[in-house]
């Protein structure tokens, strides 16, 4: 089997990455996917036209990048079934909570490892991915990881692996906070007499427009909010209710809770990789 990039796991994120790579010109014959579920593997091949296999090949000669795209609890089995890797093989893991040290131990001391944390908007190539590399990973290999994850959105390198927990709470869980706000706005719109279809459309288009506006000039969101908020106006009345309800404090508490939970899950799920 001739290939350059081998994905272990054929789930949604692997599909997003493969689709992004193909869109950026990666030849499909240089990509292969390991997927034990026959139905998933068949659908993956039908969608992207890449090679799919049911197990990690015993001989990984010719592989330049191994992408671990499985759930954390599946990592021990994957690492156990992985043959010895050449030092030149880049390992990129998107398994949440599994540290680079745990991955290295499971791969018999392999050191060329980058840990990645993409979020779900990567499924529409608008994701945010945090990256961390073990000491000794070359700049060339870092650049390769950047290019791979850039296929599904923006990329941000972290100085310390511990920052992955906070990043998970911000960009990883962040889409859920936005969806929660959208859910609340839609309910409010319906309570004001709009039908469900119109309410959903109003909320979707409002959030899309606000995000585009915020990203177009990269201005402080507080400044943008103030421009919409005229003294004594309708927006001011709404903002006052949110501020009296400790909006900023609640968001801060939510992010802190997500960060702490990420640390706890790393100890449970990540520990399984040892």
SVG drawing of the C-alpha trace seen along z (x, -y; Angstrom):
<svg xmlns="http://www.w3.org/2000/svg" viewBox="-47 -58 62 65">
<polyline fill="none" stroke="black" stroke-width="0.4" points="0.0,0.0 1.5,-3.3 0.6,-6.3 2.0,-9.2 -0.6,-10.0 -2.3,-7.3 -5.4,-8.1 -6.4,-5.8 -10.1,-6.3 -12.7,-7.2 -15.0,-9.4 -16.3,-12.9 -13.1,-14.7 -11.0,-12.4 -13.5,-12.9 -13.2,-16.7 -9.4,-16.6 -9.3,-14.3 -11.8,-16.5 -9.8,-19.6 -6.5,-18.0 -8.0,-16.9 -9.4,-20.4 -5.9,-21.8 -4.4,-19.5 -3.3,-16.4 -3.4,-13.5 -6.0,-11.0 -3.7,-8.1 -1.3,-9.4 -4.0,-9.1 -5.3,-5.9 -7.6,-5.4 -7.8,-2.6 -11.4,-1.9 -12.6,1.3 -16.3,0.6 -16.9,2.0 -19.9,-0.2 -18.1,-3.4 -15.0,-2.4 -17.2,-1.7 -18.9,-5.1 -15.6,-6.9 -14.2,-5.4 -17.3,-6.2 -17.2,-9.8 -13.5,-10.6 -12.1,-7.9 -9.2,-7.1 -7.9,-3.7 -9.5,-2.2 -8.1,0.8 -9.4,2.6 -6.2,2.7 -2.9,0.8 -0.4,2.3 2.5,4.2 4.8,2.4 4.5,-1.4 7.4,-2.1 6.5,-5.1 4.3,-6.7 5.3,-10.2 2.4,-11.1 0.3,-9.0 -2.9,-10.8 -4.6,-9.3 -8.2,-10.3 -9.9,-7.9 -11.6,-8.4 -9.4,-8.6 -10.6,-5.2 -9.5,-3.6 -5.9,-5.0 -4.4,-2.1 -5.5,0.5 -4.3,-1.6 -0.9,-2.2 -0.5,1.4 -1.2,2.5 1.1,-0.1 4.5,1.2 7.7,-0.5 7.9,-3.9 10.9,-5.5 12.0,-8.8 11.0,-10.6 7.3,-9.6 5.2,-12.5 2.5,-11.4 -0.4,-13.9 -3.0,-13.0 -6.5,-14.6 -7.5,-12.3 -8.8,-14.6 -7.0,-14.4 -4.2,-12.1 -0.9,-13.8 2.2,-13.7 4.1,-11.9 1.4,-9.2 1.5,-8.8 5.3,-8.6 5.2,-5.9 2.6,-3.9 4.7,-4.2 7.9,-2.8 9.5,-6.2 8.7,-7.7 9.3,-11.5 8.0,-13.1 4.6,-13.8 2.2,-16.8 -1.0,-17.0 -4.0,-18.7 -7.3,-19.9 -9.7,-21.0 -13.3,-22.0 -16.4,-20.9 -16.6,-23.9 -13.7,-22.1 -16.5,-19.9 -17.3,-23.0 -13.6,-24.0 -14.1,-26.9 -12.5,-25.3 -10.0,-26.4 -7.1,-24.0 -4.7,-24.3 -1.3,-22.5 1.4,-21.5 4.6,-19.7 7.0,-17.8 10.5,-19.2 12.7,-18.2 10.1,-18.2 11.6,-20.1 10.3,-23.3 9.7,-21.4 7.5,-18.9 5.7,-21.7 5.0,-23.4 3.7,-20.1 1.2,-19.8 0.2,-23.4 -0.5,-22.8 -2.5,-19.6 -4.7,-21.2 -5.0,-24.4 -7.0,-22.4 -10.0,-22.7 -9.5,-26.2 -7.2,-28.4 -4.2,-27.1 -2.7,-28.3 0.4,-26.9 0.5,-26.6 3.7,-27.1 2.7,-24.7 0.7,-21.5 -1.2,-22.4 -2.9,-25.2 -4.8,-22.5 -7.3,-22.4 -8.1,-26.1 -8.1,-25.9 -10.6,-23.0 -12.8,-25.2 -12.7,-28.2 -12.5,-27.0 -13.4,-23.3 -16.5,-23.9 -17.1,-27.5 -19.4,-26.5 -21.7,-24.9 -21.9,-28.3 -22.8,-30.0 -25.4,-27.3 -26.8,-27.8 -27.2,-31.5 -28.8,-30.8 -31.2,-28.3 -32.2,-31.0 -32.7,-33.7 -34.8,-31.4 -37.0,-30.5 -37.4,-34.2 -38.2,-35.0 -41.0,-32.3 -42.3,-33.7 -42.6,-37.0 -44.9,-35.5 -42.5,-34.3 -43.0,-30.8 -40.1,-28.3 -38.8,-28.5 -38.6,-32.3 -37.2,-32.4 -34.4,-30.0 -33.6,-32.0 -33.4,-35.3 -31.1,-33.9 -28.8,-32.1 -28.5,-35.1 -27.9,-37.4 -25.1,-35.2 -23.5,-34.8 -23.6,-38.5 -22.3,-39.4 -19.4,-36.9 -18.4,-38.3 -18.5,-41.8 -16.4,-40.9 -13.8,-39.1 -13.7,-41.7 -12.0,-44.3 -10.7,-42.3 -12.0,-45.1 -12.6,-44.6 -16.0,-43.0 -16.9,-45.4 -16.4,-48.3 -18.6,-46.6 -21.3,-46.0 -21.2,-49.7 -21.8,-50.8 -25.0,-48.9 -26.1,-50.0 -27.6,-53.5 -28.2,-55.1 -31.8,-54.5 -32.4,-52.3 -33.7,-48.8 -30.3,-47.1 -29.4,-49.0 -32.5,-47.6 -31.6,-44.0 -27.9,-44.4 -28.9,-45.8 -30.9,-42.6 -28.0,-40.4 -25.5,-42.4 -27.8,-42.3 -27.9,-38.6 -24.1,-38.4 -23.6,-37.5 -19.8,-37.9 -19.4,-36.1 -21.5,-33.1 -19.5,-32.8 -16.3,-32.9 -17.6,-30.3 -18.6,-28.1 -15.2,-28.3 -13.5,-27.5 -15.7,-24.5 -14.9,-23.2 -11.2,-23.8 -11.3,-21.8 -13.3,-19.0 -10.8,-18.8 -8.0,-18.2 -10.1,-15.6 -10.9,-13.7 -7.2,-13.8 -6.3,-11.9 -9.0,-9.3 -9.0,-8.9 -5.5,-9.9 -4.2,-7.7 -5.6,-4.7 -2.9,-5.3 -0.1,-4.3"/>
</svg>
